[in-house]
């Protein structure tokens, strides 16, 4: 990576993120509220600044504006955190520039996250970001999800679904523990896509994800194995 990263003034970003989390918590059910510390807010600001800097050379995301990054990367990822429950071993497949994985790891230091992607330049950024944010609960793996193996199995696999749901399920199901859950973050879920899901899984729940400041529909499709699987 050419050049040297220097932190910009994150005062505006800090205030904006603080406002977004406040708005989210005001509209969320008590069990879905997200408690954010001052240190976590500062880490989110640093993550945005790092992404903005690296993005100039590596084109990691189409989003260029830092406030939009706060909304569409940080908050859009954070709203999944309450869905993780008591799970400890979590994978983010197709993590790209580290979303939602890096955000979830910052919010849940007691959980272990494996961030998976096949594109080296994106994982170079994710590795740097995890190091600079002192994230000791993150493991980074370069692989295609269909080639990924897990001896222990994950309790939760989460993904900003980058392929049709049917394919994502077929790839991710073998990586889950028997009682594990696959959480697919979808912007536009169709009945056809949902009906194509294999009979080896069931749709446990479809959650609407309320992202403050974002009018577009966000959903989390939570899938589990069928009882006969």
N, C-alpha and C positions, 0 to 999 in steps of 0.2 A: 504494500500500500504506500504510494508516494505521498510525500509531505508529512506534516505533523499535526495531529489533532490537538486543538486547544479549545477548552470549554468556553462557550459564550455565556453571556448573562442569562441564567435560566429563571429569573424572577417572574417574568410573564408566564412562562410555561408552568412553573410551580403553582402560581395562582390559578391558572386555567385548569390544571389537573385537580387541584383541591376543590374547585367549583364543580367539576364533573363528578367526582366521587360523592360530594355532598348531595348533588342533585339525584344521583343514582340511589343513594341510601334513603333519601326522603321518599322516593317512590317505591322502594323495595319492601317486601315482606321482611319481618324481623330476622328470620332464619337465612335470608339471602343477602343481608347487608354485608358490606365489605369494610372491615376495619383496616385503615391504612395509617402507618406510622409516618413521622416526619422523614425518617431515614429512607423509607420506601418511596415516598414522593420524590426525594432527591435522586434516588436511583432511577426512577422513571424519567426524570429530566435528563439525566446523564445518558440514558439509553437512547432517548430521542436525539440528543445532540450527536452521539456517536453514529446513529443511523443516518442522520442528515449529512454528516461529514463523509462517511464511506459511500453514500449513495451518489455523490457527485462523480465518483470514478467508476463504481461497479454497478450502478443501476440496479440496486437491490429491490426497490419498490417504485411504483409509478407515482407515489405520493411524495411531493416535494416540500410542501408547507409543513412546518413543525407543529403547528396547532392541529392540522389535519392528522398528522402522525399520532398526536396525543389522543385524538378521538377515535380514529379508524384502526390504530394498532394497539395502543395501551388500553383504552376503555373497552374496545370491542373484544379484547382478549380477557380483560379482568372480569367481565360479567359471567364468565364460565366458572370462575373459581368456586362459587358456592355449590356447584354441581359435583365437585370432586368428592365431597363427603369425607369419609374416614380413610379413603384409599391412600396408600403410601407409595406404591410403585406406579408411575404414570409415564406414558409415552406421548409425544407430540409428533405425529408422522406428517411429512411434507411441511416441516416447520418453516421453510423458506429463510427469511431473515430473523427467525426466532420467535414467531408469533403463532399461537399464543404462549408457547413454552417458556420463554424468558420472563414474561410478565407473571405467569402462574408460579414460576419458581421463586420470584421475588416475593410474591404474596404468601407463599407456603413454604417457608424454610424448613419445615419438619417433614416434607415430602421429597421423594427422589424422582427426578425427571430425566428421561432419555429423549433427546431431540434428534430427529432423523430427517435427513434430506439427501438427495443424490447430487446436488450441485455444489461443487467445491468452493466457489467464490462466496456463496451465501454462508456456508459453514465456517469459512475463514472469518467472516464478520461475527458470526454467533460465538465462535471461540474467543475472539478478542473481547466482545461485549461481556461474556460470562466471566472472563478473567478480570476485567476492569471493574465489574460490579461485585467481585468477590463471591460469586455464586459457587459454593462448594457442593450443591445438591443437583448439579447438572452434568449429565454425560452426553457427549455429542458423537453421533454415528453417521458416517457417510455411507448410504446404501439406498437402493430402491426399496420401497416398502414391501413389495412382493418377494424380495430376496432377504428380508430381515428375519433374524432368528432370535428367540428369547428362551433360555433354559428355564428361568424362573417363572416367566409369564407376567403380564402386566395386569394390574387391577382396573386401570382405566386407560384407554387410548382415546386421545382427543385429536381432532384435526379440523382445520378450515378446509372442508371437503374440496379437494382439487380434482376429483374424478367422480363419475356417477356413483351413487350410493351403493349399488349392487357390487361394483368392483371393489370399492373401499371395504365393504363388509367381508368379501371373500379374501382380501389381503390381510385384514386385521384380525379376523376371528381366531385364526390359529395362534396368534400371539397373546391372547387373553387367558387369564386364569379361568377356570370353569364358571366362577361367579362374576367374572369381569364385565365391564361395560364399555361400549364404544360410543363416544359422543361426537357426532358429526355436526359441525357448525355450518349451517346452510343459510343462504340469502333467499333462494327461491326453491322451495321443495314442492314438487308436483306429485299428484296422486299416482301417476304412472311410475315415477322414480321409487316411491315408497312401496308400491305393489310389486316391484321387481326384486325386492330384497329376498334373499333365499329363505326357505322355510326353516332353516337351522337357527334362525334368530327371530326374536320378536321385538316389536317396538314397545319398549317399556313406557316411554313418555316422549312427548314433543313439547319442549319448553320455548316460550317466547322470551327472547333476550332483549331486555329494555336498555338500550344504550342512550344515555342522555345526550340531547343535541343531534340525534340521528333519527330521521324519519323513516328510513328504509327498514323493511322487515328483516329481523334476524331471528333464526330459530336454532335450537339445539335438539337434534334427534338422538335420543338415548336408546341404544339397542343392547339387548342381552341375548344369551343363548336360550333356546327353548328348553323347557324342563326335560324333554326327552333326549336332548343333545348329549 
